């Protein structure tokens, strides 16, 4: 086994192979000499470890983790207060299953806030203060806490945005272990909230499904920013809509419904800005 030849082949395929960091560069250049001293059976394991390090992405620093968690905390503050007010507003949410659902979601969001406020100091950060919210968005949803349909429409927007917001930053937490796991745990619960709220709206006659089709809002242009990009049909360079099924292709609707898209932080902040008092 000529390890130097193998390394040379990697460099041909990836000219930056030796340049990823000085430490990795030196380690890789020394590997051929080290390999001569290793037992033959140990070489693949050792070489695999070097490759993993060479191609691993950098792990977020503690300050970067804290910033990401504070970003999430701001969104959770928004949702937690929204559902708390909705739950506590007499006559807004019908008794029975609707009231039970909103109360449960309110508890979930409050628990997310508690967790994030505890997690941020654990990475050396300081939790951001809760903003002052205007859930009418400057009057766009003036009857949000007096009209149940409007309340659910705003809830849908918050939940659909939250799902995409967590997805948009999850990759930055790769390598952070328990922090990433907790973020993904919250993300999946937000997705359940979104689906349930959408089902509640559908039961009242709204033109929505538990999932998102294309970039349809089921609400109107005022919340379009929360749904732009959901019309994407390309996943891992594959056009999902053109994949064959019995006697047809998957098509646009099914392709977009099967995959959620991320939202970049700057887009999320634009979406929630009208709900935050400067």
N, C-alpha and C positions, 0 to 999 in steps of 0.2 A: 504494500500500500504506500504510494508516494503522496504524502500529505501536501508537500509543496506544490505538486502538480494540481491537486484538488483546489488548493487555495488560489492558484493562478487562474483556474477555470472560473471560480467565483468572481475574481476581479475582472475577468473579461465580460462576464454577464452583468456585473454591477461595478462600474469604475470607482464608485465611492465606497466600496467595501472596506478598504483599508483606512478610510478617512472619516469614519463615523465619529470617533473620538480618539484622542492621542492614546489613551489607555488601552482601548480596544485594538487600536492599530498595533501597538507594541506587543500586546498579548498574542494577536493573531500571527504576527511575524515570528514570534518565538514558538508558536505551536508546533511547527514542523520538527524543531529540535527536541521539544518535550515529548512529542509523539514517539520518537525513537526509543525513549526510556519507559514508555507505558506498555503494559501487557496488551497484546493484540485485542483481546475482548473488551478492554477498557477504552480503546480509542474512539469508537462510535459515540459512547456516552459523553466523553470529554469534548469531542468535536461538536456534538449537539448542544452542549452547554455554551460553547463559544458562539455558535450561530444564534442561539436564543438571545444572548447578550448583545450581539452585534446588531440584531434587527429589532430589539425591543424598543418601544417608545419610551420617552422620558416620563417619569412619574411626577404628578403635580406636587409642588412644594406645599408645605403646611399653609402658607399664606394664600396660595392659589385655591387650596381645598376650602379654606375658610370663606373666600370670596364666592365660590360656587355655592356653598351651603347658605350663605347670607342671601344670595340670589333666590334660592329655593325658599328660604324663610320669608322673604317679602311676599312671594306668591301664596305661601301657606297662611300668612297673616290675612291676606285679602280674602281667601276662601273661608277661613275660620270665622272671621267677623261677619262675613256675608251670611253664612248659614246660621250663625248664632242669632243674628237679627231676624232672619226669616223664621226660625224656630220659635222665637220669643214674641213675634208679632201676632197678637190675637186676631183670629179670623182669617189669616193669610193662607195657611196650609190646611187643607181639609183633614179632618180627623181620620183615624184608621191607618191603612198602609202608607198613604202619602206622608202623614205626620211622622210615622215611625221611620220612614226612609230618610227624611230631612234631619231628624234628630240623630240618627245613626251617623250620617255623613258629617254632621256638625261635630260629633264626638271624634270621628276619625281625623278631621282637619285640626281640631284642637290638640290631639295627640301628636300629629306631625309637627306642630309648632313647638310643643314641649320637647320633643326629641331633638329637633334642630337647635333649639336654644341650649340644650345640654351638650350636643355634639360639637358645636363651634368652639367653645372654650377648650375642648379636648385636643384641638389642633392649634391652639394658641391664638384663636381669634376672639372677637367680641361680637355678640349678636347685634344686628342692627335694630334700631328702635322701630316699633310699629308705626307706619305712616298713618296719616288721617285719610280716610277713604270717603269718596263720594260715589256711592253705588248707582246713582242716576247717570253717571258719566256726563256731568254738566247739563243734565236735563234730557239726554237722549232716551233714558229709561226712567222718566219722572215718576211712574207709578210702580216701580219695581217692588215696593213693599206694601202695595195696596191691591195689586192685580196678580193673581197666582200664575197666570200664563206668562206674564212678563218676568216674574221671579224665576220661573223654570227656564225661560229663554236665556236669561243672564247666567243662571247656574250652568246651563249647557256650554255657554261660551267659556266660562271660567274653567270648567272641567276639561273640555277639548283642548284648550290652550295649555293647561297644566300638564296633560299627557305629553304633548309635543315639546313642552319646555324641558321636562325631565329627560326626554329622549335626546334633546339637543345638546345636553351637557354631560351625559353619562360617559361618553368616550374620554372626557377629560379626567375622569376618576378611575380609569383603568390602572390597576396596580395599587389601589388604596385599600384593598381588602374589605374590611367590615363597612367602611364608609360607602363604597360602591354598592355593596350588597344592600345596605339600608336604603340607598337612593332608589335602587331597582325595586325594592319592596314597596316603597311609597308610590313609585311610578305605576306599578300594576294595580294598586288600589285606586289610584286616580282614574285609571282606565275603566275599572268597574263602576266607579261613580258616574263617569261620563256615559257609559252604556245604560245605566239605570235611569239617569235623568232624561236621556233621550227617549227611553221607553215610556217614562211617565208623560212626556210631551206627546208621544205618539198616541197614547191612550186617550188623550184629550182632543185628538184630531189633527195635531200638527203633522206636516208633511216631512217627517223624519223617520229614520230607522235607528236601531241601536248602534249602528256603525255609520261611518262617513262615506258618502258616494261622491267621487270627484272632489270638487271644492264647494259643493253645495252647503249652505249654512242652515237652511230650514228656518232662518230668522230674518235675513235681509242683508243688504249691502253694508249696513252699519257695523257688522261684525266680520266682514269679509277677510280682514287681516288674519283672523284666527284659522282660516281654512285655505288660504292661498298656498299652493304647493302640494296640496293633497291630491291634485289631479295627476301627479306623476305616475307613470306606468313602467318606468325603467328601474329594475332592481338588480344590482351587481352586473350592470351592462346587459341585462336581459330584458327584452320587451315582454312583460308578463301578459299583456293584452293579446299578443299574437301566438301564445302557446296553445297547442291544439288540445281540445277535448272532443268528446264524441260528436262528430258531424259539424263542428264549428270551432272557433277559437274562443279563448276565455272572454275577450272583449273588455272594453274600457271600464264599465261599471264594476264588474267583478274584480278586475285587476286593482282598481283603486281602493275598493272596500277591503281587500285582503292585506293591505300594507298601510301602516300609519307612517307619516313623515315627521321629521324633526322640525323644530322652530329654532332659529338662531336667537341668541340673547337679545340682540338689538331689535329683532322683530317682536319678541315677547314684550320688551319694555315699551315699544310703541303701542302695543295692544292694551296694556294695563295703564298706561299714562293717563288716559281720561278719567280713570277711577281713583286716582291719587291726587289729593289736594296739594298743590305746590307749597 
